Amino acid sequence: MSRVCQLSGKRANNAMAVSHSHIRTKKLQQVNLQHRRLWWPEGRRYVRMRISTRALRTIQKRGLDAYARQMGVNLNAF
Protein backbone atom coordinates (compact mmCIF):
# COMPACT_ATOMS: atom_id res chain seq x y z
CA MET A 1 0.00 0.00 0.00
CA SER A 2 1.44 3.35 -0.98
CA ARG A 3 1.76 6.19 1.50
CA VAL A 4 -1.04 8.39 0.16
CA CYS A 5 -3.86 10.04 2.10
CA GLN A 6 -7.12 8.48 0.94
CA LEU A 7 -9.04 11.71 1.39
CA SER A 8 -6.76 14.59 0.41
CA GLY A 9 -4.35 12.69 -1.87
CA LYS A 10 -1.24 14.00 -0.11
CA ARG A 11 1.94 12.02 -0.80
CA ALA A 12 5.69 12.18 -0.13
CA ASN A 13 7.71 15.27 -1.06
CA ASN A 14 11.21 15.18 -2.58
CA ALA A 15 13.56 17.40 -0.60
CA MET A 16 17.21 17.98 0.21
CA ALA A 17 18.95 17.35 3.51
CA VAL A 18 21.56 20.10 3.90
CA SER A 19 24.49 19.44 6.24
CA HIS A 20 26.51 21.99 8.18
CA SER A 21 29.10 22.01 5.37
CA HIS A 22 26.23 22.54 2.89
CA ILE A 23 26.51 19.08 1.32
CA ARG A 24 23.07 18.34 -0.10
CA THR A 25 21.64 14.81 -0.21
CA LYS A 26 18.20 13.75 -1.37
CA LYS A 27 15.57 12.72 1.15
CA LEU A 28 11.85 12.01 1.21
CA GLN A 29 9.49 13.91 3.48
CA GLN A 30 6.72 11.42 4.18
CA VAL A 31 3.14 12.34 5.02
CA ASN A 32 2.03 11.70 8.61
CA LEU A 33 -0.61 9.04 7.89
CA GLN A 34 -2.88 7.52 10.54
CA HIS A 35 -5.38 4.65 10.36
CA ARG A 36 -8.61 6.16 11.66
CA ARG A 37 -12.19 5.04 12.10
CA LEU A 38 -14.30 8.16 11.54
CA TRP A 39 -18.02 8.52 12.21
CA TRP A 40 -19.89 9.53 9.06
CA PRO A 41 -23.22 11.03 10.25
CA GLU A 42 -24.84 11.22 6.80
CA GLY A 43 -24.16 7.52 6.15
CA ARG A 44 -24.87 6.63 9.81
CA ARG A 45 -21.79 4.38 10.02
CA TYR A 46 -18.06 4.36 10.68
CA VAL A 47 -15.59 4.76 7.82
CA ARG A 48 -12.08 3.30 8.17
CA MET A 49 -9.46 5.33 6.30
CA ARG A 50 -5.73 5.93 6.08
CA ILE A 51 -5.68 9.69 6.46
CA SER A 52 -3.14 12.47 7.01
CA THR A 53 -3.15 14.48 10.23
CA ARG A 54 -3.68 17.67 8.23
CA ALA A 55 -6.87 16.19 6.77
CA LEU A 56 -7.99 15.18 10.28
CA ARG A 57 -7.72 18.80 11.42
CA THR A 58 -9.74 19.94 8.42
CA ILE A 59 -12.41 17.31 9.13
CA GLN A 60 -12.73 18.58 12.70
CA LYS A 61 -13.29 22.08 11.34
CA ARG A 62 -15.60 21.43 8.36
CA GLY A 63 -16.98 17.92 8.86
CA LEU A 64 -16.26 14.65 7.08
CA ASP A 65 -19.02 14.80 4.46
CA ALA A 66 -18.32 18.40 3.41
CA TYR A 67 -14.56 17.77 3.09
CA ALA A 68 -15.07 14.54 1.14
CA ARG A 69 -17.44 16.30 -1.27
CA GLN A 70 -14.91 19.12 -1.78
CA MET A 71 -12.12 16.64 -2.52
CA GLY A 72 -14.36 14.54 -4.80
CA VAL A 73 -14.20 11.34 -2.71
CA ASN A 74 -17.08 8.86 -2.50
CA LEU A 75 -17.32 7.71 1.13
CA ASN A 76 -19.50 4.72 0.19
CA ALA A 77 -16.37 3.07 -1.21
CA PHE A 78 -14.82 2.84 2.27
Distance bins in CASP14 RR format, pairs under 12 A and 6 or more apart:
PFRMAT RR
TARGET T0000
AUTHOR 0000-0000-0000
RMODE 2
METHOD distances of the structure
MODEL  1
1 33 0 0 0 0 1 0 0 0 0 0 0
1 35 0 0 0 0 0 1 0 0 0 0 0
1 50 1 0 0 1 0 0 0 0 0 0 0
2 9 0 0 0 0 0 1 0 0 0 0 0
2 10 0 0 0 0 0 1 0 0 0 0 0
2 11 1 0 0 1 0 0 0 0 0 0 0
2 12 0 0 0 0 1 0 0 0 0 0 0
2 30 0 0 0 0 0 1 0 0 0 0 0
2 31 0 0 0 0 0 1 0 0 0 0 0
2 33 0 0 0 0 0 1 0 0 0 0 0
2 50 0 0 0 0 1 0 0 0 0 0 0
3 9 0 0 0 0 0 1 0 0 0 0 0
3 10 0 0 0 0 1 0 0 0 0 0 0
3 11 1 0 0 1 0 0 0 0 0 0 0
3 12 1 0 0 1 0 0 0 0 0 0 0
3 13 0 0 0 0 0 1 0 0 0 0 0
3 28 0 0 0 0 1 0 0 0 0 0 0
3 29 0 0 0 0 0 1 0 0 0 0 0
3 30 1 0 1 0 0 0 0 0 0 0 0
3 31 1 0 0 1 0 0 0 0 0 0 0
3 32 0 0 0 0 1 0 0 0 0 0 0
3 33 1 0 1 0 0 0 0 0 0 0 0
3 34 0 0 0 0 0 1 0 0 0 0 0
3 50 0 0 0 0 1 0 0 0 0 0 0
3 51 0 0 0 0 0 1 0 0 0 0 0
3 52 0 0 0 0 1 0 0 0 0 0 0
4 10 1 0 0 1 0 0 0 0 0 0 0
4 11 1 0 1 0 0 0 0 0 0 0 0
4 12 0 0 0 0 1 0 0 0 0 0 0
4 30 0 0 0 0 0 1 0 0 0 0 0
4 31 1 0 0 1 0 0 0 0 0 0 0
4 33 0 0 0 0 1 0 0 0 0 0 0
4 49 0 0 0 0 0 1 0 0 0 0 0
4 50 0 0 0 0 1 0 0 0 0 0 0
4 51 0 0 0 0 0 1 0 0 0 0 0
4 52 0 0 0 0 1 0 0 0 0 0 0
4 55 0 0 0 0 0 1 0 0 0 0 0
5 11 1 0 0 1 0 0 0 0 0 0 0
5 12 0 0 0 0 0 1 0 0 0 0 0
5 30 0 0 0 0 0 1 0 0 0 0 0
5 31 1 0 0 1 0 0 0 0 0 0 0
5 32 0 0 0 0 1 0 0 0 0 0 0
5 33 1 0 0 1 0 0 0 0 0 0 0
5 34 0 0 0 0 1 0 0 0 0 0 0
5 35 0 0 0 0 0 1 0 0 0 0 0
5 36 0 0 0 0 0 1 0 0 0 0 0
5 49 0 0 0 0 1 0 0 0 0 0 0
5 50 1 0 0 1 0 0 0 0 0 0 0
5 51 1 0 1 0 0 0 0 0 0 0 0
5 52 1 0 1 0 0 0 0 0 0 0 0
5 53 0 0 0 0 1 0 0 0 0 0 0
5 54 0 0 0 0 1 0 0 0 0 0 0
5 55 1 0 1 0 0 0 0 0 0 0 0
5 56 0 0 0 0 1 0 0 0 0 0 0
5 58 0 0 0 0 0 1 0 0 0 0 0
5 59 0 0 0 0 0 1 0 0 0 0 0
5 67 0 0 0 0 0 1 0 0 0 0 0
5 71 0 0 0 0 1 0 0 0 0 0 0
5 73 0 0 0 0 0 1 0 0 0 0 0
6 31 0 0 0 0 0 1 0 0 0 0 0
6 33 0 0 0 0 1 0 0 0 0 0 0
6 34 0 0 0 0 0 1 0 0 0 0 0
6 35 0 0 0 0 0 1 0 0 0 0 0
6 36 0 0 0 0 0 1 0 0 0 0 0
6 38 0 0 0 0 0 1 0 0 0 0 0
6 47 0 0 0 0 1 0 0 0 0 0 0
6 48 0 0 0 0 1 0 0 0 0 0 0
6 49 1 0 1 0 0 0 0 0 0 0 0
6 50 1 0 1 0 0 0 0 0 0 0 0
6 51 1 0 0 1 0 0 0 0 0 0 0
6 52 0 0 0 0 1 0 0 0 0 0 0
6 55 0 0 0 0 1 0 0 0 0 0 0
6 68 0 0 0 0 1 0 0 0 0 0 0
6 71 0 0 0 0 1 0 0 0 0 0 0
6 72 0 0 0 0 0 1 0 0 0 0 0
6 73 1 0 0 1 0 0 0 0 0 0 0
6 74 0 0 0 0 0 1 0 0 0 0 0
6 75 0 0 0 0 0 1 0 0 0 0 0
6 77 0 0 0 0 1 0 0 0 0 0 0
6 78 1 0 0 1 0 0 0 0 0 0 0
7 31 0 0 0 0 0 1 0 0 0 0 0
7 33 0 0 0 0 0 1 0 0 0 0 0
7 34 0 0 0 0 0 1 0 0 0 0 0
7 36 0 0 0 0 1 0 0 0 0 0 0
7 38 0 0 0 0 1 0 0 0 0 0 0
7 40 0 0 0 0 0 1 0 0 0 0 0
7 47 0 0 0 0 1 0 0 0 0 0 0
7 49 1 0 0 1 0 0 0 0 0 0 0
7 50 0 0 0 0 1 0 0 0 0 0 0
7 51 1 0 1 0 0 0 0 0 0 0 0
7 52 1 0 0 1 0 0 0 0 0 0 0
7 53 0 0 0 0 0 1 0 0 0 0 0
7 54 0 0 0 0 1 0 0 0 0 0 0
7 55 1 0 1 0 0 0 0 0 0 0 0
7 56 0 0 0 0 1 0 0 0 0 0 0
7 57 0 0 0 0 0 1 0 0 0 0 0
7 58 0 0 0 0 1 0 0 0 0 0 0
7 59 1 0 0 1 0 0 0 0 0 0 0
7 62 0 0 0 0 0 1 0 0 0 0 0
7 63 0 0 0 0 0 1 0 0 0 0 0
7 64 0 0 0 0 1 0 0 0 0 0 0
7 65 0 0 0 0 0 1 0 0 0 0 0
7 66 0 0 0 0 0 1 0 0 0 0 0
7 67 1 0 0 1 0 0 0 0 0 0 0
7 68 1 0 0 1 0 0 0 0 0 0 0
7 69 0 0 0 0 0 1 0 0 0 0 0
7 70 0 0 0 0 1 0 0 0 0 0 0
7 71 1 0 1 0 0 0 0 0 0 0 0
7 72 0 0 0 0 1 0 0 0 0 0 0
7 73 1 0 1 0 0 0 0 0 0 0 0
7 74 0 0 0 0 0 1 0 0 0 0 0
7 75 0 0 0 0 1 0 0 0 0 0 0
7 77 0 0 0 0 0 1 0 0 0 0 0
7 78 0 0 0 0 1 0 0 0 0 0 0
8 31 0 0 0 0 1 0 0 0 0 0 0
8 32 0 0 0 0 0 1 0 0 0 0 0
8 33 0 0 0 0 0 1 0 0 0 0 0
8 49 0 0 0 0 0 1 0 0 0 0 0
8 50 0 0 0 0 0 1 0 0 0 0 0
8 51 1 0 0 1 0 0 0 0 0 0 0
8 52 1 0 1 0 0 0 0 0 0 0 0
8 53 0 0 0 0 0 1 0 0 0 0 0
8 54 1 0 0 1 0 0 0 0 0 0 0
8 55 1 0 1 0 0 0 0 0 0 0 0
8 56 0 0 0 0 1 0 0 0 0 0 0
8 57 0 0 0 0 0 1 0 0 0 0 0
8 58 1 0 0 1 0 0 0 0 0 0 0
8 59 0 0 0 0 1 0 0 0 0 0 0
8 67 0 0 0 0 1 0 0 0 0 0 0
8 68 0 0 0 0 1 0 0 0 0 0 0
8 70 0 0 0 0 1 0 0 0 0 0 0
8 71 1 0 0 1 0 0 0 0 0 0 0
8 72 0 0 0 0 0 1 0 0 0 0 0
8 73 0 0 0 0 1 0 0 0 0 0 0
9 31 0 0 0 0 1 0 0 0 0 0 0
9 33 0 0 0 0 0 1 0 0 0 0 0
9 49 0 0 0 0 0 1 0 0 0 0 0
9 50 0 0 0 0 0 1 0 0 0 0 0
9 51 0 0 0 0 1 0 0 0 0 0 0
9 52 0 0 0 0 1 0 0 0 0 0 0
9 54 0 0 0 0 0 1 0 0 0 0 0
9 55 0 0 0 0 1 0 0 0 0 0 0
9 68 0 0 0 0 0 1 0 0 0 0 0
9 71 1 0 0 1 0 0 0 0 0 0 0
9 72 0 0 0 0 0 1 0 0 0 0 0
9 73 0 0 0 0 1 0 0 0 0 0 0
10 29 0 0 0 0 0 1 0 0 0 0 0
10 30 0 0 0 0 1 0 0 0 0 0 0
10 31 1 0 1 0 0 0 0 0 0 0 0
10 32 0 0 0 0 1 0 0 0 0 0 0
10 33 0 0 0 0 1 0 0 0 0 0 0
10 50 0 0 0 0 0 1 0 0 0 0 0
10 51 0 0 0 0 1 0 0 0 0 0 0
10 52 1 0 1 0 0 0 0 0 0 0 0
10 53 0 0 0 0 1 0 0 0 0 0 0
10 54 1 0 0 1 0 0 0 0 0 0 0
10 55 1 0 0 1 0 0 0 0 0 0 0
10 56 0 0 0 0 0 1 0 0 0 0 0
10 58 0 0 0 0 0 1 0 0 0 0 0
10 71 0 0 0 0 0 1 0 0 0 0 0
11 28 0 0 0 0 1 0 0 0 0 0 0
11 29 0 0 0 0 0 1 0 0 0 0 0
11 30 0 0 0 0 1 0 0 0 0 0 0
11 31 1 0 0 1 0 0 0 0 0 0 0
11 33 0 0 0 0 1 0 0 0 0 0 0
11 50 0 0 0 0 0 1 0 0 0 0 0
11 52 0 0 0 0 1 0 0 0 0 0 0
12 26 0 0 0 0 0 1 0 0 0 0 0
12 27 0 0 0 0 1 0 0 0 0 0 0
12 28 1 0 1 0 0 0 0 0 0 0 0
12 29 1 0 0 1 0 0 0 0 0 0 0
12 30 1 0 1 0 0 0 0 0 0 0 0
12 31 1 0 0 1 0 0 0 0 0 0 0
12 32 0 0 0 0 0 1 0 0 0 0 0
12 33 0 0 0 0 0 1 0 0 0 0 0
12 52 0 0 0 0 0 1 0 0 0 0 0
13 26 0 0 0 0 0 1 0 0 0 0 0
13 27 0 0 0 0 1 0 0 0 0 0 0
13 28 1 0 0 1 0 0 0 0 0 0 0
13 29 1 0 1 0 0 0 0 0 0 0 0
13 30 0 0 0 0 1 0 0 0 0 0 0
13 31 0 0 0 0 1 0 0 0 0 0 0
14 25 0 0 0 0 0 1 0 0 0 0 0
14 26 1 0 0 1 0 0 0 0 0 0 0
14 27 0 0 0 0 1 0 0 0 0 0 0
14 28 1 0 0 1 0 0 0 0 0 0 0
14 29 1 0 0 1 0 0 0 0 0 0 0
14 30 0 0 0 0 0 1 0 0 0 0 0
15 24 0 0 0 0 1 0 0 0 0 0 0
15 25 0 0 0 0 0 1 0 0 0 0 0
15 26 1 0 0 1 0 0 0 0 0 0 0
15 27 1 0 1 0 0 0 0 0 0 0 0
15 28 1 0 0 1 0 0 0 0 0 0 0
15 29 1 0 1 0 0 0 0 0 0 0 0
15 30 0 0 0 0 0 1 0 0 0 0 0
16 22 0 0 0 0 0 1 0 0 0 0 0
16 23 0 0 0 0 1 0 0 0 0 0 0
16 24 1 0 1 0 0 0 0 0 0 0 0
16 25 1 0 0 1 0 0 0 0 0 0 0
16 26 1 0 0 1 0 0 0 0 0 0 0
16 27 1 0 0 1 0 0 0 0 0 0 0
16 28 0 0 0 0 0 1 0 0 0 0 0
16 29 0 0 0 0 0 1 0 0 0 0 0
17 23 0 0 0 0 1 0 0 0 0 0 0
17 24 1 0 0 1 0 0 0 0 0 0 0
17 25 1 0 1 0 0 0 0 0 0 0 0
17 26 1 0 0 1 0 0 0 0 0 0 0
17 27 1 0 1 0 0 0 0 0 0 0 0
17 28 0 0 0 0 0 1 0 0 0 0 0
17 29 0 0 0 0 1 0 0 0 0 0 0
18 24 1 0 1 0 0 0 0 0 0 0 0
18 25 0 0 0 0 1 0 0 0 0 0 0
18 26 0 0 0 0 0 1 0 0 0 0 0
18 27 0 0 0 0 1 0 0 0 0 0 0
19 25 1 0 0 1 0 0 0 0 0 0 0
19 27 0 0 0 0 0 1 0 0 0 0 0
30 52 0 0 0 0 0 1 0 0 0 0 0
30 53 0 0 0 0 0 1 0 0 0 0 0
31 50 0 0 0 0 1 0 0 0 0 0 0
31 51 0 0 0 0 1 0 0 0 0 0 0
31 52 1 0 1 0 0 0 0 0 0 0 0
31 53 0 0 0 0 1 0 0 0 0 0 0
31 54 0 0 0 0 1 0 0 0 0 0 0
31 55 0 0 0 0 1 0 0 0 0 0 0
31 56 0 0 0 0 0 1 0 0 0 0 0
32 50 0 0 0 0 0 1 0 0 0 0 0
32 51 0 0 0 0 1 0 0 0 0 0 0
32 52 1 0 0 1 0 0 0 0 0 0 0
32 53 1 0 1 0 0 0 0 0 0 0 0
32 54 1 0 0 1 0 0 0 0 0 0 0
32 55 0 0 0 0 0 1 0 0 0 0 0
32 56 0 0 0 0 1 0 0 0 0 0 0
32 57 0 0 0 0 0 1 0 0 0 0 0
33 49 0 0 0 0 1 0 0 0 0 0 0
33 50 1 0 1 0 0 0 0 0 0 0 0
33 51 1 0 0 1 0 0 0 0 0 0 0
33 52 1 0 1 0 0 0 0 0 0 0 0
33 53 0 0 0 0 1 0 0 0 0 0 0
33 54 0 0 0 0 0 1 0 0 0 0 0
33 55 0 0 0 0 1 0 0 0 0 0 0
33 56 0 0 0 0 0 1 0 0 0 0 0
34 48 0 0 0 0 0 1 0 0 0 0 0
34 49 0 0 0 0 1 0 0 0 0 0 0
34 50 1 0 0 1 0 0 0 0 0 0 0
34 51 1 0 0 1 0 0 0 0 0 0 0
34 52 1 0 0 1 0 0 0 0 0 0 0
34 53 1 0 0 1 0 0 0 0 0 0 0
34 54 0 0 0 0 0 1 0 0 0 0 0
34 55 0 0 0 0 1 0 0 0 0 0 0
34 56 1 0 0 1 0 0 0 0 0 0 0
34 57 0 0 0 0 0 1 0 0 0 0 0
34 59 0 0 0 0 0 1 0 0 0 0 0
35 47 0 0 0 0 0 1 0 0 0 0 0
35 48 1 0 0 1 0 0 0 0 0 0 0
35 49 1 0 0 1 0 0 0 0 0 0 0
35 50 1 0 1 0 0 0 0 0 0 0 0
35 51 0 0 0 0 1 0 0 0 0 0 0
35 52 0 0 0 0 0 1 0 0 0 0 0
35 53 0 0 0 0 0 1 0 0 0 0 0
35 56 0 0 0 0 0 1 0 0 0 0 0
35 78 0 0 0 0 0 1 0 0 0 0 0
36 46 0 0 0 0 1 0 0 0 0 0 0
36 47 0 0 0 0 1 0 0 0 0 0 0
36 48 1 0 0 1 0 0 0 0 0 0 0
36 49 1 0 1 0 0 0 0 0 0 0 0
36 50 1 0 0 1 0 0 0 0 0 0 0
36 51 1 0 1 0 0 0 0 0 0 0 0
36 52 0 0 0 0 0 1 0 0 0 0 0
36 53 0 0 0 0 1 0 0 0 0 0 0
36 55 0 0 0 0 1 0 0 0 0 0 0
36 56 1 0 0 1 0 0 0 0 0 0 0
36 59 0 0 0 0 1 0 0 0 0 0 0
36 60 0 0 0 0 0 1 0 0 0 0 0
36 64 0 0 0 0 0 1 0 0 0 0 0
36 78 0 0 0 0 0 1 0 0 0 0 0
37 45 0 0 0 0 0 1 0 0 0 0 0
37 46 1 0 1 0 0 0 0 0 0 0 0
37 47 1 0 0 1 0 0 0 0 0 0 0
37 48 1 0 1 0 0 0 0 0 0 0 0
37 49 0 0 0 0 1 0 0 0 0 0 0
37 50 0 0 0 0 0 1 0 0 0 0 0
37 51 0 0 0 0 0 1 0 0 0 0 0
37 56 0 0 0 0 0 1 0 0 0 0 0
37 64 0 0 0 0 0 1 0 0 0 0 0
37 78 0 0 0 0 0 1 0 0 0 0 0
38 45 0 0 0 0 0 1 0 0 0 0 0
38 46 1 0 0 1 0 0 0 0 0 0 0
38 47 1 0 1 0 0 0 0 0 0 0 0
38 48 1 0 0 1 0 0 0 0 0 0 0
38 49 1 0 0 1 0 0 0 0 0 0 0
38 50 0 0 0 0 0 1 0 0 0 0 0
38 51 1 0 0 1 0 0 0 0 0 0 0
38 55 0 0 0 0 0 1 0 0 0 0 0
38 56 0 0 0 0 1 0 0 0 0 0 0
38 59 1 0 0 1 0 0 0 0 0 0 0
38 60 0 0 0 0 0 1 0 0 0 0 0
38 63 0 0 0 0 1 0 0 0 0 0 0
38 64 1 0 1 0 0 0 0 0 0 0 0
38 65 0 0 0 0 0 1 0 0 0 0 0
38 67 0 0 0 0 0 1 0 0 0 0 0
38 68 0 0 0 0 1 0 0 0 0 0 0
38 75 0 0 0 0 1 0 0 0 0 0 0
38 78 0 0 0 0 1 0 0 0 0 0 0
39 45 1 0 0 1 0 0 0 0 0 0 0
39 46 1 0 1 0 0 0 0 0 0 0 0
39 47 1 0 0 1 0 0 0 0 0 0 0
39 48 0 0 0 0 0 1 0 0 0 0 0
39 49 0 0 0 0 0 1 0 0 0 0 0
39 59 0 0 0 0 0 1 0 0 0 0 0
39 60 0 0 0 0 0 1 0 0 0 0 0
39 63 0 0 0 0 0 1 0 0 0 0 0
39 64 1 0 0 1 0 0 0 0 0 0 0
39 65 0 0 0 0 0 1 0 0 0 0 0
39 75 0 0 0 0 0 1 0 0 0 0 0
40 46 1 0 0 1 0 0 0 0 0 0 0
40 47 1 0 1 0 0 0 0 0 0 0 0
40 48 0 0 0 0 0 1 0 0 0 0 0
40 49 0 0 0 0 1 0 0 0 0 0 0
40 59 0 0 0 0 0 1 0 0 0 0 0
40 63 0 0 0 0 1 0 0 0 0 0 0
40 64 1 0 1 0 0 0 0 0 0 0 0
40 65 1 0 0 1 0 0 0 0 0 0 0
40 66 0 0 0 0 0 1 0 0 0 0 0
40 67 0 0 0 0 0 1 0 0 0 0 0
40 68 0 0 0 0 1 0 0 0 0 0 0
40 69 0 0 0 0 0 1 0 0 0 0 0
40 73 0 0 0 0 0 1 0 0 0 0 0
40 74 0 0 0 0 0 1 0 0 0 0 0
40 75 1 0 1 0 0 0 0 0 0 0 0
40 76 0 0 0 0 1 0 0 0 0 0 0
40 77 0 0 0 0 0 1 0 0 0 0 0
40 78 0 0 0 0 1 0 0 0 0 0 0
41 47 0 0 0 0 0 1 0 0 0 0 0
41 59 0 0 0 0 0 1 0 0 0 0 0
41 63 0 0 0 0 1 0 0 0 0 0 0
41 64 1 0 0 1 0 0 0 0 0 0 0
41 65 1 0 0 1 0 0 0 0 0 0 0
41 66 0 0 0 0 0 1 0 0 0 0 0
41 75 0 0 0 0 0 1 0 0 0 0 0
42 63 0 0 0 0 1 0 0 0 0 0 0
42 64 0 0 0 0 1 0 0 0 0 0 0
42 65 1 0 1 0 0 0 0 0 0 0 0
42 66 0 0 0 0 1 0 0 0 0 0 0
42 68 0 0 0 0 1 0 0 0 0 0 0
42 69 0 0 0 0 1 0 0 0 0 0 0
42 75 0 0 0 0 1 0 0 0 0 0 0
42 76 0 0 0 0 0 1 0 0 0 0 0
43 64 0 0 0 0 1 0 0 0 0 0 0
43 65 0 0 0 0 1 0 0 0 0 0 0
43 68 0 0 0 0 0 1 0 0 0 0 0
43 74 0 0 0 0 0 1 0 0 0 0 0
43 75 1 0 0 1 0 0 0 0 0 0 0
43 76 0 0 0 0 1 0 0 0 0 0 0
43 78 0 0 0 0 0 1 0 0 0 0 0
44 65 0 0 0 0 0 1 0 0 0 0 0
44 75 0 0 0 0 0 1 0 0 0 0 0
45 64 0 0 0 0 0 1 0 0 0 0 0
45 75 0 0 0 0 1 0 0 0 0 0 0
45 76 0 0 0 0 1 0 0 0 0 0 0
45 78 0 0 0 0 1 0 0 0 0 0 0
46 64 0 0 0 0 0 1 0 0 0 0 0
46 75 0 0 0 0 0 1 0 0 0 0 0
46 78 0 0 0 0 1 0 0 0 0 0 0
47 59 0 0 0 0 0 1 0 0 0 0 0
47 64 1 0 0 1 0 0 0 0 0 0 0
47 65 0 0 0 0 0 1 0 0 0 0 0
47 67 0 0 0 0 0 1 0 0 0 0 0
47 68 0 0 0 0 1 0 0 0 0 0 0
47 73 0 0 0 0 0 1 0 0 0 0 0
47 74 0 0 0 0 0 1 0 0 0 0 0
47 75 1 0 1 0 0 0 0 0 0 0 0
47 76 0 0 0 0 1 0 0 0 0 0 0
47 77 0 0 0 0 1 0 0 0 0 0 0
47 78 1 0 1 0 0 0 0 0 0 0 0
48 75 0 0 0 0 0 1 0 0 0 0 0
48 77 0 0 0 0 0 1 0 0 0 0 0
48 78 1 0 0 1 0 0 0 0 0 0 0
49 55 0 0 0 0 1 0 0 0 0 0 0
49 56 0 0 0 0 1 0 0 0 0 0 0
49 59 0 0 0 0 1 0 0 0 0 0 0
49 64 0 0 0 0 1 0 0 0 0 0 0
49 67 0 0 0 0 0 1 0 0 0 0 0
49 68 0 0 0 0 1 0 0 0 0 0 0
49 71 0 0 0 0 0 1 0 0 0 0 0
49 73 0 0 0 0 1 0 0 0 0 0 0
49 75 0 0 0 0 1 0 0 0 0 0 0
49 77 0 0 0 0 0 1 0 0 0 0 0
49 78 1 0 1 0 0 0 0 0 0 0 0
50 56 0 0 0 0 0 1 0 0 0 0 0
50 78 0 0 0 0 1 0 0 0 0 0 0
51 57 0 0 0 0 0 1 0 0 0 0 0
51 58 0 0 0 0 1 0 0 0 0 0 0
51 59 1 0 0 1 0 0 0 0 0 0 0
51 60 0 0 0 0 0 1 0 0 0 0 0
51 64 0 0 0 0 1 0 0 0 0 0 0
51 67 0 0 0 0 0 1 0 0 0 0 0
51 68 0 0 0 0 0 1 0 0 0 0 0
51 71 0 0 0 0 0 1 0 0 0 0 0
51 73 0 0 0 0 0 1 0 0 0 0 0
51 75 0 0 0 0 0 1 0 0 0 0 0
51 78 0 0 0 0 0 1 0 0 0 0 0
52 58 0 0 0 0 1 0 0 0 0 0 0
52 59 0 0 0 0 0 1 0 0 0 0 0
52 67 0 0 0 0 0 1 0 0 0 0 0
52 71 0 0 0 0 0 1 0 0 0 0 0
53 59 0 0 0 0 0 1 0 0 0 0 0
53 60 0 0 0 0 0 1 0 0 0 0 0
54 60 0 0 0 0 0 1 0 0 0 0 0
54 61 0 0 0 0 0 1 0 0 0 0 0
54 67 0 0 0 0 0 1 0 0 0 0 0
55 61 0 0 0 0 0 1 0 0 0 0 0
55 62 0 0 0 0 0 1 0 0 0 0 0
55 63 0 0 0 0 0 1 0 0 0 0 0
55 64 0 0 0 0 1 0 0 0 0 0 0
55 67 1 0 0 1 0 0 0 0 0 0 0
55 68 0 0 0 0 1 0 0 0 0 0 0
55 70 0 0 0 0 0 1 0 0 0 0 0
55 71 0 0 0 0 1 0 0 0 0 0 0
55 73 0 0 0 0 0 1 0 0 0 0 0
56 62 0 0 0 0 0 1 0 0 0 0 0
56 63 0 0 0 0 0 1 0 0 0 0 0
56 64 0 0 0 0 1 0 0 0 0 0 0
56 67 0 0 0 0 0 1 0 0 0 0 0
57 63 0 0 0 0 0 1 0 0 0 0 0
57 67 0 0 0 0 0 1 0 0 0 0 0
58 64 0 0 0 0 1 0 0 0 0 0 0
58 66 0 0 0 0 1 0 0 0 0 0 0
58 67 1 0 1 0 0 0 0 0 0 0 0
58 68 0 0 0 0 0 1 0 0 0 0 0
58 70 0 0 0 0 1 0 0 0 0 0 0
58 71 0 0 0 0 1 0 0 0 0 0 0
59 65 0 0 0 0 1 0 0 0 0 0 0
59 66 0 0 0 0 1 0 0 0 0 0 0
59 67 1 0 1 0 0 0 0 0 0 0 0
59 68 0 0 0 0 1 0 0 0 0 0 0
59 70 0 0 0 0 0 1 0 0 0 0 0
59 71 0 0 0 0 0 1 0 0 0 0 0
59 73 0 0 0 0 0 1 0 0 0 0 0
59 75 0 0 0 0 0 1 0 0 0 0 0
60 66 0 0 0 0 0 1 0 0 0 0 0
60 67 0 0 0 0 1 0 0 0 0 0 0
61 67 0 0 0 0 1 0 0 0 0 0 0
61 70 0 0 0 0 0 1 0 0 0 0 0
62 68 0 0 0 0 1 0 0 0 0 0 0
62 69 0 0 0 0 1 0 0 0 0 0 0
62 70 1 0 0 1 0 0 0 0 0 0 0
62 71 0 0 0 0 0 1 0 0 0 0 0
63 69 0 0 0 0 1 0 0 0 0 0 0
63 70 0 0 0 0 0 1 0 0 0 0 0
63 71 0 0 0 0 0 1 0 0 0 0 0
63 75 0 0 0 0 0 1 0 0 0 0 0
64 70 0 0 0 0 0 1 0 0 0 0 0
64 71 0 0 0 0 0 1 0 0 0 0 0
64 73 0 0 0 0 1 0 0 0 0 0 0
64 75 1 0 0 1 0 0 0 0 0 0 0
64 78 0 0 0 0 0 1 0 0 0 0 0
65 71 0 0 0 0 0 1 0 0 0 0 0
65 72 0 0 0 0 0 1 0 0 0 0 0
65 73 0 0 0 0 0 1 0 0 0 0 0
65 74 0 0 0 0 0 1 0 0 0 0 0
65 75 1 0 0 1 0 0 0 0 0 0 0
65 76 0 0 0 0 0 1 0 0 0 0 0
66 72 0 0 0 0 0 1 0 0 0 0 0
66 73 0 0 0 0 0 1 0 0 0 0 0
66 75 0 0 0 0 0 1 0 0 0 0 0
67 73 0 0 0 0 1 0 0 0 0 0 0
67 75 0 0 0 0 0 1 0 0 0 0 0
68 74 1 0 0 1 0 0 0 0 0 0 0
68 75 1 0 1 0 0 0 0 0 0 0 0
68 76 0 0 0 0 0 1 0 0 0 0 0
68 77 0 0 0 0 0 1 0 0 0 0 0
68 78 0 0 0 0 1 0 0 0 0 0 0
69 75 0 0 0 0 1 0 0 0 0 0 0
END
